[in-house]
């Protein structure tokens, strides 16, 4: 389907309401027809990057505070007064 060229027509900016030649109107990322003065590009943070994965775990982690893996057998050895309703379970 063919459309008219619009070289003699005018449109109105959806943001400012200013009358602008139809050919100067631009469509922003929200679908609004706006004047060149009111046009804003989409901010890069609104489009997340694809293919970037955030690592959640370390490969071969080592403790740095002196504990070795499996040295803590139960929570009552670290906090003896918390189990059993306030009595010592040491």
Buried (B, 14 or more C-beta within 10 A) or exposed (E): EEEEEEEEEEBBBBBEEEEBEBEBBEEBEEEBBBBEEBBEEEEEEEEEEEEEEEEEEEEEEEEEEEEEEEEEEEEBEEEEEEEEEEEEEE
